[in-house]
């Protein structure tokens, strides 16, 4: 590796670590009783529900991420594309009844339910970050299905405004090509309108709408928001329950907290839940806002899920852990808990599974 290449890689990794530090900044609040409460606010910004929520100090974040630069450059953190599957594009376009899920990569899923096609946190860009991804975190596993091969998209779920979940280039293209309904947490409607997207429904936690016969419920997550240093907490973060002939849950980006059990009690049992299993290190910083593989499986049990699909891994240069570690830890936890391996889905990008 030449000195110039090494320097460029170091700068990219430095940006990724700083971005991850920014994405793990959080807020705190007390858990309310009852059903699904609205999102609490304090001094004009949104807060999390869990009384156990905490956020590492700025000094701790800076120290860990500066030390992490050298760690991410070693061989254990070499990023290589995941093996991919060849999607059956014709079958996806013909499907009018079967419930299917296709992992595109990171937190992007193509879900089909009751003849309706929808996407979660769609990101097709090769780099995510400011200025339409011209600066940001590199994608090392390509999208599992080409954008041009998508079936017509009826609606899009957005969990929050971080760059790896709300990708400007992708949402603009979706709006232009399909004009889907964008279903978003509070505060994101104005952001989308500023980018020329007006077919938007904006919800608080506990609110719901119906799109093409599917009920969509905005539910809590334990995370944060912000695309700049000055807008932390301005826009809400969320998870989503989609209810039709079957029940689907999208966890967005979240730490482990009692909100899983609360949602499972209110809207479960779920036929399929999608929860993040990557970007969980260093635990001193990530624990409040990113589930570990073990916590994600426990979250699926809290949600009373029949099947679990792991997301938010193996796609972008964001994580401190080796990129291939999450599935190994999932397998070990399945064995430890005595779970049915057939209920735990870790598909290849582009692979379509029935649920």
N, C-alpha and C positions, 0 to 999 in steps of 0.2 A: 504494500500500500504506500503510495507516494505521500510526501508531507502535505501537499495541497489537498489531496483527497481526504486524508485523515483530518485535516483542519476543517474542511467543509462538513464532514460527518460529525465532528465534535460540535460544531455550531448548530447543526440540525438537532442533534441529541439534546444540546443545551436548551434549545427552544422547546423541544418536546417536554423536557423535565419542568421547565418553567410553566408551560401550559398546563401540565398535569397538576403542578402545585396550585395554580390558579383555579383549576377545576375542582380541587379538593377543599377549597375554602368553604366554610359552612356557617350555619346560624343555629340558634337554639330556642327551644320553647317547651312548654309542658304538654303532656298528652291529655287530650280531652276525652271524657267518657261519651257513651252513647254510640250512635251509628258513625257514618263518615262525616267528620266535622269539616267545615270550611277551612281554608288555609289561614292560619293566624298571621297577623302583621304587627310590626312594631316599628314606629318612626318611618312609615312609608315603605318598608321592605318586608318580604315574605319570610316566614320562619318555618322550621321543622317542628314536628309534633313531639318527638320522643324526649322524655326528661333526661335520658342518658346521653343525648347528643352532645358532642364536644368538638372543638376545632383546635388543631395544633397551633402554637404561636408562630408568628412570622419568622422568628429566629430558627425555630425547629425546622420549618419547611425549607428555608434557605440552606441550612446546614446539611440536611439530608439530600437535597437535590444537587448541591455542589459536589458532595461526596459521591453521589450516584452517577456523575458523568463518567468517571473512570470505570465503575462497575458495568455500565451498559456497553462499554467498548470491548469487554472481554468476549471470549468465544462463546460462552454460555448465552450471550444475548445477541448472537448473530441472527438476523432476521431473514428467513427464507419463506417463499410462498407456500401456503398450505396446498396439499393435493386438492384438486377440484373435480367436480362431476360435470357432465355435459347435460344441461337441463333439457327436458322434453318440452320445447316451446309450444309445439302444436297442442300437446295435451293440456298445458296450462291455459291456452287460449280457448280450447273447446270445453273445458270443465265448467259445468253449470250447477253441480250439486255436491261433489265430494269435498270434504274439508281437507285441505292440504296446507303445508307450510314449506317454504323454500328459504334456506339461509343464503342471503346475498353476501353477507359479511358484516363484521362488527355488530351493530345493533339493528341492522336492516333485515327485515323479514318480509317476504311476500306471502300473505295469508289469504286463503280462499275459504269462504264460509257462506253457505246458502246462496251460491251464485254471485257473491260479492267479492271483489278483489280489493285488498288494501295493503298498505305498506306501513312499516314502523321505522321511525327515525331514518329516512332514506338518505344514503350517502353513496354516490357513485364517483366522487372526485378522487383523483390520484394523490391529493394532498389536502389536508383540512387545516384551516387557520384564517387569519385576517386577510383582507383584500382578495376575497374570492379564492382563497387557497393558494395564492402566489407565494405566500410565506406560511409555513406551518409544518405539520407532521406528515411524513411520507406514508403512503399505503404500500405494504409489501405483498399482500395477497389481493389479486384483482377481484372485482365484483363477480360473483358466481353466475350471474345472468346479465347479459348485455342490456343496457337501457333500451335499445331498439327492439329487443325481444320480449319486453314486458307485455302482458295482456292489458286491456283497458283498466285503469286504476280508478276506483270509485271514491275512496277516501284515503287520507294519510294521517297517521297518528304521530304527533311530535311530543316527546317527553319533556324537553327543556332546550335551552338556547345555546348550550356549549357547542363548539365548532364541529366536534365529531358526531353530533346528534342533529344539529340543524345546519345543513350544508347549503349555503346560498345558491350555488350553481345548480345543485340538484333540484331544489324546490322550485326555482324559476323554470327549469326545463319541464318538470312535472306539470306545473300550472299551464305552461304553453301547450304541451302535447296532449294532456288529458283533462285539464280543468277539474281535478278532483276536489272534494271538500277537504280542507285542512282542519283537523280537530286538534286544538292546542290549549295549553293552560293559560291562565290569565296573564295579560301583558304581551302576548306574542301576536295578537291580532294587529296591533299597531305596527310592530316590526315587519310583519308580512305585507301590510298595506304600503309601507314605505318602499317595499321591493316589488310593488306592482301586483300583489296577490290579494284578491278580495273575496274569494269563495272560502270563507273562514268561519268556523264556530269556535268560540272561546269559552272555556268552562273553568269553574272553581272546583276544588275537591268536593265530591258528593253530588255534583250536578251531572245531568245526563241529557243526551239527545238521541234521536233515532235517525239513522241514515240507511235507506234502502232495506228497511225491515230489521236492521241490527241495532240493538240498544248499545250505546257507547257511554260508559260511566267514567268520569274523571276521578281517580283515586290517589291517595297520597303516595309519595316516595320520600326517602330521606337523602337529600342531596343538596343542591344549591344551583345558582344560575349566575350568568354574567358573561359578556363577550369583551368587556373592557375592564380596566382597573376600577372604574368609577360606577359600574352598574350592577354590582353584586346584589342579588336579591330583588332587583326591580321587577323581574318577570318570574312567574311561578314555575315550579318543576312538578312533575306528576307521573303516575303510572296509569294504566288504562285497562278496564274490563270491557270486553266485547261479548254481548250475549245474543245468541240466536238459537238455532237448534242445538248448538254446542256452546260451551263457554271458554273463552280465551282471555288470558291475562298477559299483558306486556309490562314488565317491571321498570322499563326505562333504565336509568342509571341510579343506583341506590345502595345505601348501606343496609345492614340487617337491623330491623327494629320491630316493635310490636305491630306496626302497620300491616305486616303480612297476615297475621292472625286476624286482625280486625277486618281486613278485606275478605279473607277466606270465610269468616263468619257471615259477613253481609251478602256476599255474592257467590260464594263457592257452593259446592265443589266445582273446580275448574277441570275441563277436559285437557287443556294444555296451558302451561305457563312458560313464559320466556323470561329468564333472569340472567344478569351479567355474571360471568365467571372469570373475568380478567381485569388487569390494572388494579390489583389488590395489594400491591407492595409499593413502598414500605408500609407495614401495617400501622406503624406509629402515626402515619398521616392518612392512610387510605381507609382504615377501619370504619370511620363514621359514614363514609359516602360511597364505598365500593365493597360489595360482598365478595368474600373469598369463595372458592368453589364449595367448600363445606357449608358456609353460611347460605349460599344460594340453594343447595339441596334442602337445608332445613327450612328455608323460606318456602320452597315448594310444598313441603309437608304442612307448614302453617296454612298455606293457601288451599290445602286439601286437593292437590292436583293429581290427576290420573297420569299425566305425562309432563315431563320437564324437557325444555330445550335450552341449552347453554348458548349465550350470546356474549358480545362485547369482549372478544379475544381473537388473537391470531390474524389481525388485519392491519392495524396501524402501529407505528413505532412509539407507543405511549407507555408501555409497561416496564417496570423494573424487573419483574420476574421473567424467567425464560419463556419465550412465546409458546413453547409446546408443553409447559408445565400444567396449565389448567386441566386438560383432559386426563392427565395422569392422576392428579389429585381427585378428580371426579370419580375415576375408576376405584381408587382406594377407599373413598367414602362410601360408594355403593356397596363394596364388600363389607366395610365396617358396620354399616347400618342394616345389611341384609336386604337391600332393595332389589326389586326386579330390574335387571339391566335393560330389559326391553322397554321399560317406561322412561328411560333416560336417553334423550336424543342429542347426539353431537354430530350432526350431518356435515358433509363436506360442503363448501360453498358451491351453490348450484344444484344441490341435491334436494329433491322434492319428496316429502314424506306425508303419508296419510295420518290423520289424527282423529 
